[in-house]
Amino acid sequence: MTQKKPYELFNKNTEAIVFGMQTKAVQRMLDFDFLVQRAKPSVACIVNPTRGGSHKCFFGAEEILLPVYKTIEEATRKHKEADVMINFASFRSAYNVTMEALENDKIETVIVIAEGVPERKARIIAARARELNKWVIGPATVGGILAGQFKIANTGGTIDNILSSKLNKQGSIGFVSKSGGMSNEMYNVIARNADGVYEGIAVGGDAYPGSTIYDHLMRYEANPNIKTIVMLGEVGGREEYKIVEALKTKKIKKPLIAWVTGTCAREFDSEVQFGHAGAKSGVEEESADAKNKALKNAGAIVPNSFNDLGKKINEVYKKLNKGKNAEDSRDAINRVSTKITIPEDYAKAKKEGKVRKPTDVVCSISCDKGEEATYFGQKISKVACDKQKGIGYTIGLLWFKKELPRFACEYIEIILKTVADHGPCVSGAHNAIVTARAGKDLISSLCSGLLTIGPRFGGAIDGAAFYFKDAFDRGLSPEEFIRDMKEKNINIPGIGHKIKSIQNPDARVVGLKKFAKKNFKSTDLLDYALAVEQLTTAKKGNLILNVDGCVGITFIDMLNSMPKLFKKDEIEEIIKLGCLNGLFVFGRSIGIMGHFFDQKRMNQGLYRYPMDDVLYLS
């Protein structure tokens, strides 16, 4: 780290700690750093009392991570080179945060952004800073800038303004003001009438700033890089008379161009309070006119009005640079500044229509843009509140991108209710129960149950739909279909049950068949499957059409009953995508979650598999 001179607060290696998640201000500092080609970012880290971690931001075109700490102590301990803290705490907590920073050995300068810090506390801050030989800028400040080297927070405004004000390269003028807004304006005035600012400070508009205009003028007087000083005071207070005395006693020898704003106050009959807390004149000596006159009499260069400030700056600059090629020097500065550009933020560029970016994800079933999210173009509230549009209708929108007729919606809901559960002994429920009893959460238990769904449990719905439809479409007779599957060494999906048989039919299958026969235009595939069932049950009574098979087969019949909505290739795609197995997954999730709640409600302990059900071979 470059050693600072006694008159310096910042240099090209200064690192700051930012208190508060002021991400835009941080990015503006980093953009300035990149523009002036600093070797390292000027922001070392961020302090956010509510949450630590890291903050992602840009240094030029590259993303970097800034550490985020919960305490100032941790930030200074881990970033020993950081000696400046920019305090964005609110006026309620700015005092405590500032005092903590001042008492930290590593922090030498604190910038207090907040307005409205109680005057008593502001005076304590200033007094303690003097005792510790430290600097405070603010409260109620935008900060300041060391041109081409270090920028505080939002000082200088946009990059365009920084370039037009030549703040990316050092000039020869030291500027200090009470007003942050006026300082940004003055940087531009100085740039247009001279070679630009060397350093600029806004001490803050409150009545008791941590450091005064006089304090910074004395630094500027001691700094050999600063050839001319410009100050902007305000109506109210007696600060300027201390500067008058310094001029008279030759403590200030450099040209001082000064103006005290608020001369319009004489036009009012009563006392006027301007925007800043300190800008209030109660007596004649505190008026802008009186202070401007005193400064002029003491040797300061005081224009006739604010509008003439630029003219006075230009006159002094030309006098000091007589015989030098100042114009060529300024042109060189401008030429250098055009070589480096800050990449434009994507969000801003997109808003202005300057860029286009290919999307990474395409969604055609729902949208969360606009005032209300939609399901396939229909407002969620409309779908949810319409009693005629149940969960089957919603599945139609989100799975098939269709508005299904009532009979189809009703049948989907019947399927979901039919497959919702089949007791605690099937693999999905069993896994979920064991996981729940192991103390795991709902999602973990649900996932453990769902992972068992496959060809042997629940996953036969797609297979049944595919193989039965394929055989039917190829014109195979039931006998040929059975023989074909046997030759391929494939068990017919959807055929067979452990308990139910032709003599003991599954009531769920009976209900599904009954609905299909009554509501579908045709049940060709179901009829084909029942013909297959007659052959398989003739060999063995339990080789019946089971729930999985009935769901898959009747669902195809249902889709075939809506030829205007579903074409042949769409039906084949639905099978290929796994939508039919999706119905089982969706429905069975209801039962699996029920088993989880059941186990938790009964506070069941850890499950251990019974030893007498294990054959130990070792």
C-alpha positions in Angstrom: 0.0 0.0 0.0 1.4 3.4 -1.0 2.1 5.6 2.1 -0.2 8.6 2.3 1.1 12.1 2.9 -0.3 14.0 5.9 -2.6 16.1 3.6 -4.0 13.0 1.8 -7.1 11.1 2.7 -7.0 8.8 -0.3 -4.6 7.6 -3.0 -4.7 5.1 -5.9 -4.4 2.1 -3.6 -7.1 3.2 -1.1 -9.5 0.4 -0.1 -12.9 1.0 1.4 -15.3 -0.9 3.5 -18.9 -0.2 2.6 -21.4 -0.4 5.5 -24.8 -1.4 4.1 -26.0 -3.3 1.0 -25.8 -0.4 -1.3 -25.1 -2.5 -4.4 -25.6 0.3 -6.9 -23.1 2.6 -5.2 -20.6 -0.2 -4.9 -20.9 -1.0 -8.7 -20.4 2.7 -9.5 -17.2 2.7 -7.5 -16.0 -0.4 -9.3 -16.9 1.1 -12.7 -14.8 4.1 -11.8 -11.9 1.8 -10.7 -12.0 0.0 -14.0 -12.2 3.3 -16.0 -9.1 4.7 -14.3 -7.4 1.3 -14.5 -6.9 0.7 -10.8 -5.0 -2.5 -10.2 -7.4 -3.6 -7.5 -11.1 -2.7 -6.8 -11.5 0.2 -4.3 -14.2 -1.7 -2.4 -12.6 -4.4 -0.2 -15.8 -5.7 1.3 -19.3 -5.0 2.5 -20.6 -5.0 6.0 -24.3 -6.2 6.3 -25.3 -6.9 10.0 -28.3 -9.1 8.9 -26.5 -11.5 6.5 -22.9 -12.4 5.6 -21.7 -14.2 2.5 -20.7 -12.6 -0.7 -22.0 -10.1 -3.3 -21.5 -10.7 -7.0 -20.7 -7.6 -9.1 -18.7 -6.5 -12.1 -15.1 -5.2 -12.5 -15.2 -4.2 -16.1 -16.7 -7.1 -18.0 -15.7 -9.7 -15.5 -17.8 -10.8 -12.5 -16.2 -10.7 -9.1 -17.3 -11.6 -5.6 -17.0 -9.2 -2.7 -17.0 -10.6 0.8 -19.9 -9.6 3.0 -19.4 -9.6 6.7 -21.8 -9.1 9.6 -19.4 -6.9 11.7 -17.0 -4.0 11.2 -14.5 -5.9 13.4 -14.4 -8.9 11.1 -14.2 -6.8 8.0 -11.2 -4.9 9.3 -9.5 -8.0 10.6 -9.7 -9.7 7.3 -8.9 -6.6 5.2 -6.1 -4.9 6.9 -5.4 -2.5 4.1 -8.8 -1.0 4.2 -8.7 2.3 6.1 -11.8 4.0 4.8 -15.4 3.2 5.7 -18.4 4.5 3.7 -21.3 4.4 6.1 -24.7 4.0 4.5 -26.5 3.3 7.8 -29.7 5.2 8.4 -29.8 8.3 10.5 -31.1 6.2 13.4 -28.0 4.0 13.5 -25.4 6.2 11.7 -24.0 7.5 15.0 -23.4 4.1 16.6 -21.8 2.7 13.4 -19.6 5.7 12.9 -18.4 5.7 16.5 -17.6 2.0 16.2 -15.6 2.7 13.1 -13.7 5.6 14.7 -12.7 3.4 17.6 -11.3 0.8 15.2 -7.5 1.2 14.8 -7.6 0.3 11.1 -10.1 2.9 10.0 -8.7 6.4 9.4 -11.6 8.1 7.5 -15.3 7.6 7.8 -17.8 9.0 5.3 -21.3 9.4 6.8 -24.0 9.5 4.0 -27.1 9.7 6.2 -29.1 12.9 6.6 -30.8 13.9 9.8 -28.3 12.6 12.3 -29.2 14.5 15.6 -27.0 17.5 16.0 -25.8 16.5 19.5 -24.6 13.2 18.1 -23.0 14.8 15.1 -21.0 17.1 17.4 -19.8 14.1 19.4 -18.7 12.4 16.2 -16.7 15.4 15.1 -15.1 15.9 18.6 -14.1 12.2 18.8 -12.6 12.3 15.3 -10.4 15.2 16.3 -9.4 13.5 19.5 -8.3 10.4 17.5 -6.7 12.5 14.7 -9.1 10.9 12.2 -11.3 12.3 9.5 -15.1 12.2 9.1 -16.8 13.5 6.0 -20.5 14.1 6.5 -23.2 13.5 7.8 -25.5 14.3 4.8 -22.8 14.0 2.2 -22.4 12.3 -1.2 -18.7 11.9 -0.3 -15.9 13.1 -2.6 -13.4 12.1 -5.2 -9.7 12.0 -5.8 -9.8 12.3 -9.6 -8.4 9.3 -11.4 -7.7 7.4 -8.2 -10.6 7.0 -5.8 -14.3 7.8 -5.8 -16.7 7.7 -2.8 -20.0 6.0 -3.6 -22.2 8.0 -5.9 -19.9 11.0 -6.2 -19.7 12.4 -9.7 -22.8 10.7 -11.0 -22.9 8.6 -14.1 -19.8 7.5 -16.1 -20.8 9.9 -18.8 -20.7 12.8 -16.3 -17.4 11.6 -14.9 -15.9 11.6 -18.4 -17.3 15.0 -19.3 -16.1 16.4 -16.0 -12.6 14.9 -16.5 -12.8 13.1 -13.1 -11.1 10.1 -14.6 -7.8 12.1 -14.8 -6.2 14.4 -12.3 -6.5 18.1 -12.8 -4.9 20.8 -10.6 -7.9 22.3 -8.7 -9.0 21.4 -5.2 -12.7 21.8 -4.7 -14.8 21.7 -1.5 -18.4 22.4 -0.9 -21.2 21.8 1.6 -23.6 20.6 -1.0 -23.2 17.2 -2.7 -25.5 18.1 -5.6 -23.7 21.4 -6.3 -20.4 19.6 -6.2 -21.4 17.4 -9.1 -22.4 20.5 -11.0 -19.1 22.3 -10.1 -16.9 19.4 -11.3 -18.3 20.0 -14.7 -17.9 23.8 -14.5 -14.3 23.3 -13.4 -13.6 20.8 -16.3 -15.0 23.3 -18.9 -12.9 26.1 -17.6 -9.6 24.5 -16.5 -7.8 21.1 -16.5 -10.2 19.6 -14.0 -10.4 18.7 -10.4 -7.5 17.1 -8.4 -9.7 16.4 -5.4 -13.3 17.3 -4.5 -15.1 16.9 -1.2 -18.7 17.6 -0.1 -18.5 18.1 3.6 -22.3 17.7 4.0 -25.2 20.0 4.5 -25.9 19.5 8.2 -25.1 22.1 10.7 -22.3 20.2 12.4 -20.2 18.3 9.8 -17.5 15.9 10.9 -15.0 18.0 9.0 -15.4 21.5 7.7 -14.6 23.4 4.5 -11.8 25.1 6.4 -10.3 21.7 7.3 -10.1 20.6 3.7 -8.9 24.0 2.4 -5.9 23.6 4.7 -5.2 20.1 3.3 -5.4 21.6 -0.2 -3.0 24.4 0.8 -0.5 21.8 1.9 -0.9 19.6 -1.2 1.7 20.6 -4.0 -0.5 18.9 -6.7 -3.2 21.4 -6.1 -2.6 24.8 -7.7 -5.9 26.5 -7.3 -8.7 26.1 -4.7 -12.4 26.5 -5.3 -14.9 26.6 -2.5 -18.7 26.8 -2.4 -20.2 27.9 0.9 -23.7 28.4 2.1 -25.8 30.9 3.8 -25.9 30.4 7.6 -23.2 29.7 10.1 -19.8 31.4 10.5 -17.5 28.9 8.9 -16.4 31.2 6.2 -15.0 33.8 8.6 -12.5 31.3 9.7 -11.4 31.1 6.1 -11.3 34.9 5.9 -8.9 34.9 8.9 -6.7 32.2 7.2 -6.5 34.4 4.1 -5.6 37.5 6.1 -2.8 35.6 8.0 -1.5 34.0 4.8 -2.3 30.4 6.0 -4.0 30.2 2.6 -1.6 31.5 -0.1 -2.9 29.7 -3.2 -5.6 31.4 -5.3 -8.9 30.8 -3.7 -12.0 31.2 -5.8 -15.0 31.4 -3.5 -18.8 31.8 -3.6 -21.4 31.6 -0.8 -24.8 30.5 -2.1 -28.0 31.9 -0.8 -27.8 35.5 -1.9 -31.4 35.4 -2.9 -32.3 35.3 0.9 -32.2 39.1 0.9 -35.3 39.2 -1.3 -37.4 37.6 1.5 -38.9 39.5 4.4 -38.4 36.8 7.0 -35.7 34.2 7.8 -35.3 31.6 5.1 -34.5 27.9 5.7 -32.8 26.4 2.6 -32.6 22.7 1.8 -29.7 21.9 4.1 -30.0 21.9 7.9 -27.1 24.3 8.2 -28.3 26.7 5.5 -30.2 29.1 7.6 -29.2 32.7 8.3 -30.5 34.4 11.4 -28.2 37.4 11.5 -26.7 39.8 8.9 -23.1 38.3 9.4 -24.4 34.9 8.4 -26.0 36.1 5.2 -24.4 35.0 1.9 -23.8 38.7 0.9 -21.9 39.5 4.1 -19.7 36.4 3.8 -19.0 36.9 0.1 -18.0 40.5 0.8 -15.7 39.4 3.7 -14.0 36.8 1.6 -13.4 39.2 -1.2 -12.0 41.8 1.1 -9.6 39.2 2.6 -8.2 38.4 -0.9 -10.4 35.6 -2.2 -11.5 35.8 -5.8 -15.3 36.2 -5.6 -17.5 36.5 -8.7 -20.5 38.8 -8.9 -22.8 35.8 -9.1 -22.7 32.1 -9.2 -23.0 32.2 -13.0 -19.6 34.0 -13.2 -17.8 31.2 -11.2 -16.7 29.4 -14.4 -15.3 32.7 -15.8 -13.2 33.4 -12.7 -11.9 29.8 -12.7 -10.9 30.1 -16.3 -9.1 33.5 -15.7 -7.1 32.1 -12.8 -6.2 28.9 -14.7 -5.0 30.8 -17.7 -2.9 33.1 -15.6 -1.2 30.2 -13.8 -0.6 28.4 -17.0 0.5 31.3 -19.1 2.9 30.2 -21.8 2.0 26.5 -21.4 0.1 24.5 -23.9 -2.9 23.9 -21.6 -5.4 23.3 -24.4 -3.2 20.5 -25.9 -2.9 19.0 -22.4 -6.6 18.9 -21.9 -7.1 17.4 -25.4 -4.7 14.6 -24.5 -6.7 13.9 -21.3 -9.9 13.6 -23.4 -8.2 11.3 -25.9 -7.0 9.0 -23.2 -10.4 8.9 -21.6 -12.0 7.5 -24.8 -9.8 4.4 -24.9 -11.5 2.7 -22.0 -15.2 2.2 -21.8 -17.4 0.6 -19.1 -19.5 -2.3 -20.4 -23.1 -1.3 -20.3 -25.3 -3.2 -17.8 -27.4 -5.8 -19.7 -30.7 -4.9 -18.0 -30.3 -1.2 -18.9 -29.2 -2.0 -22.5 -32.1 -4.4 -23.0 -34.6 -1.9 -21.7 -33.3 0.6 -24.2 -33.5 -2.0 -27.0 -29.7 -2.0 -27.6 -29.1 -5.7 -27.2 -30.9 -9.0 -27.8 -30.1 -12.2 -26.0 -31.2 -15.8 -26.9 -33.2 -17.4 -24.1 -31.9 -20.5 -22.3 -35.4 -21.8 -21.3 -38.5 -21.9 -23.4 -41.9 -22.3 -21.6 -45.2 -22.7 -23.5 -47.6 -23.8 -20.8 -47.6 -20.9 -18.3 -46.4 -17.4 -17.8 -45.6 -15.3 -14.7 -45.2 -12.0 -16.6 -47.7 -9.3 -16.4 -50.3 -8.5 -13.7 -51.3 -12.1 -13.1 -49.7 -15.5 -13.9 -51.5 -17.7 -16.4 -52.0 -21.4 -17.2 -51.7 -21.8 -20.9 -53.0 -18.3 -21.4 -55.8 -18.4 -18.8 -55.5 -16.4 -15.6 -54.9 -18.6 -12.6 -57.6 -16.9 -10.5 -60.1 -17.6 -13.3 -59.2 -21.3 -13.5 -59.0 -21.7 -9.7 -62.3 -20.1 -8.9 -64.4 -21.7 -11.6 -66.2 -24.7 -10.0 -66.6 -26.3 -13.4 -62.8 -26.4 -13.9 -61.2 -28.8 -11.5 -57.8 -30.4 -11.3 -58.4 -32.4 -14.5 -59.0 -29.1 -16.4 -55.7 -27.7 -15.0 -53.8 -30.9 -16.0 -55.3 -30.5 -19.5 -53.9 -26.9 -19.7 -50.4 -27.7 -18.3 -49.8 -31.2 -19.6 -51.5 -31.2 -22.9 -52.1 -27.5 -23.7 -55.7 -28.2 -24.3 -59.1 -27.2 -22.8 -60.4 -30.6 -22.1 -64.2 -31.3 -22.1 -65.9 -32.0 -18.8 -66.0 -35.8 -19.3 -62.2 -35.9 -19.8 -61.5 -33.7 -16.8 -63.8 -35.9 -14.7 -62.1 -39.0 -15.8 -58.6 -37.7 -15.0 -59.9 -36.9 -11.5 -61.3 -40.4 -11.2 -57.9 -41.8 -12.2 -56.1 -39.7 -9.6 -58.5 -40.8 -6.9 -58.3 -44.4 -8.0 -54.5 -44.6 -7.8 -54.0 -42.3 -4.8 -53.1 -45.1 -2.4 -53.0 -48.9 -2.1 -52.1 -49.5 1.5 -48.8 -49.3 3.4 -47.3 -52.5 2.0 -46.6 -51.4 -1.6 -43.0 -50.2 -2.2 -43.8 -46.5 -2.5 -45.8 -46.3 0.7 -43.3 -48.6 2.5 -40.3 -46.5 1.6 -42.0 -43.3 2.6 -43.1 -44.8 6.0 -39.5 -46.0 6.7 -38.1 -42.6 5.8 -40.7 -40.7 7.9 -39.9 -42.9 10.9 -36.2 -42.2 10.4 -37.1 -38.6 11.3 -36.8 -37.1 7.8 -39.0 -34.4 6.4 -42.0 -34.5 4.0 -40.1 -33.9 0.8 -37.4 -36.5 1.6 -40.1 -39.1 2.5 -42.2 -38.3 -0.7 -39.1 -38.6 -2.9 -38.0 -41.9 -1.4 -41.5 -43.3 -2.2 -41.7 -41.9 -5.7 -38.3 -43.3 -6.6 -39.7 -46.8 -6.4 -42.2 -46.2 -9.2 -41.1 -48.1 -12.3 -41.9 -51.1 -14.4 -42.8 -53.3 -11.4 -44.8 -50.6 -9.5 -47.0 -48.1 -11.1 -44.8 -47.5 -14.1 -46.7 -50.0 -16.3 -49.3 -47.5 -17.4 -47.2 -46.1 -20.2 -46.1 -49.6 -21.2 -49.6 -50.9 -21.3 -50.8 -48.0 -23.5 -47.8 -48.4 -25.8 -47.9 -52.2 -26.4 -51.7 -52.6 -26.6 -52.0 -49.6 -28.9 -49.1 -50.8 -31.1 -50.6 -54.3 -31.4 -54.1 -52.9 -32.1 -52.8 -50.5 -34.7 -50.8 -53.3 -36.4 -54.0 -55.3 -36.6 -52.7 -58.2 -34.4 -55.3 -60.5 -33.0 -55.3 -61.0 -29.3 -53.7 -64.4 -29.8 -51.0 -62.9 -32.1 -50.4 -60.2 -29.6 -49.8 -62.6 -26.7 -47.6 -64.8 -29.0 -45.6 -61.7 -30.1 -44.9 -60.6 -26.6 -43.9 -64.1 -25.6 -41.4 -64.3 -28.5 -39.9 -61.0 -27.4 -39.7 -62.3 -23.8 -41.7 -59.3 -22.5 -44.4 -59.6 -19.8 -47.5 -57.9 -21.0 -47.7 -54.6 -19.1 -51.0 -54.0 -17.3 -51.8 -57.8 -17.1 -51.7 -59.6 -13.7 -52.4 -59.0 -10.1 -51.1 -60.5 -6.9 -54.4 -60.8 -5.1 -57.3 -60.0 -7.5 -58.5 -62.5 -10.2 -61.3 -63.2 -12.6 -63.3 -64.6 -9.8 -62.3 -61.7 -7.4 -62.3 -58.6 -9.7 -60.7 -55.4 -8.7 -63.5 -52.9 -8.0 -61.2 -50.0 -9.2 -60.9 -51.5 -12.6 -64.7 -52.2 -12.7 -65.3 -48.5 -12.0 -62.9 -47.3 -14.7 -64.4 -49.6 -17.3 -67.9 -48.5 -16.4 -67.1 -44.8 -16.8 -65.3 -45.4 -20.1 -68.1 -47.4 -21.6 -70.7 -44.8 -20.6 -68.8 -41.6 -21.6 -66.3 -42.3 -24.4 -67.4 -42.4 -28.1 -65.7 -45.7 -28.5 -63.7 -48.1 -26.3 -61.9 -50.0 -29.1 -58.6 -50.4 -27.2 -60.4 -51.4 -24.0 -62.4 -54.0 -25.9 -59.2 -55.3 -27.4 -57.6 -55.5 -24.0 -60.5 -57.4 -22.5 -60.3 -59.9 -25.4 -56.6 -60.4 -24.4 -57.7 -60.8 -20.8 -60.0 -63.6 -21.7 -57.1 -65.6 -23.1 -54.7 -64.8 -20.2 -57.2 -65.6 -17.5 -58.0 -68.9 -19.2 -54.4 -69.9 -18.4 -54.3 -68.4 -14.9 -57.1 -66.6 -13.0 -55.0 -63.7 -11.7 -53.7 -62.6 -15.2 -56.4 -59.9 -15.3 -56.3 -56.4 -16.7 -55.1 -54.5 -13.6 -55.4 -50.9 -12.6 -52.2 -49.7 -14.4 -53.3 -51.4 -17.6 -56.9 -50.2 -17.4 -55.7 -46.6 -16.8 -53.3 -46.6 -19.7 -55.7 -48.3 -22.2 -58.8 -46.3 -21.3 -56.9 -43.1 -21.4 -56.0 -43.8 -25.0 -59.6 -44.5 -25.7 -60.5 -41.2 -24.1 -58.0 -39.3 -26.3 -59.4 -41.1 -29.4 -62.8 -39.9 -28.4 -61.6 -36.3 -29.0 -60.3 -36.3 -32.6 -60.6 -32.6 -33.0 -58.4 -32.0 -30.0 -55.9 -34.9 -30.3 -54.4 -36.1 -33.5 -52.7 -39.5 -33.9 -49.2 -38.1 -33.6 -50.1 -36.1 -30.5 -51.4 -39.3 -28.8 -48.2 -41.1 -29.6 -46.2 -38.2 -28.2 -48.2 -38.2 -24.9 -47.3 -41.9 -24.4 -43.7 -41.2 -25.3 -43.4 -38.3 -22.9 -44.6 -40.4 -20.0 -47.7 -38.4 -19.3 -49.7 -41.5 -18.3 -47.2 -42.6 -15.7 -47.4 -38.9 -14.6 -51.0 -39.5 -13.6 -49.9 -42.4 -11.3 -47.0 -40.3 -9.9 -49.4 -37.4 -9.2 -52.2 -39.5 -7.8 -49.9 -41.7 -5.7 -48.2 -38.7 -4.2 -51.4 -37.9 -2.4 -51.3 -41.3 -0.6 -47.6 -41.2 0.1 -47.9 -37.8 1.8 -50.9 -39.3 3.7 -48.6 -42.1 5.0 -46.0 -39.5 6.0 -48.5 -37.5 8.0 -49.9 -40.6 9.5 -46.6 -41.7 10.8 -45.7 -38.3 12.2 -49.1 -37.9 13.8 -48.6 -41.2 15.6 -45.0 -40.3 16.5 -43.7 -43.7 15.2 -40.2 -44.5 16.1 -37.3 -45.7 13.9 -38.2 -48.7 11.7 -36.0 -51.8 11.8 -36.5 -54.6 9.3 -37.4 -57.8 11.1 -34.5 -60.2 11.4 -36.7 -63.3 10.9 -37.5 -62.0 7.4 -33.9 -62.1 6.3 -32.0 -65.2 5.1 -28.4 -64.8 6.4 -26.0 -66.7 4.1 -22.7 -65.8 5.8 
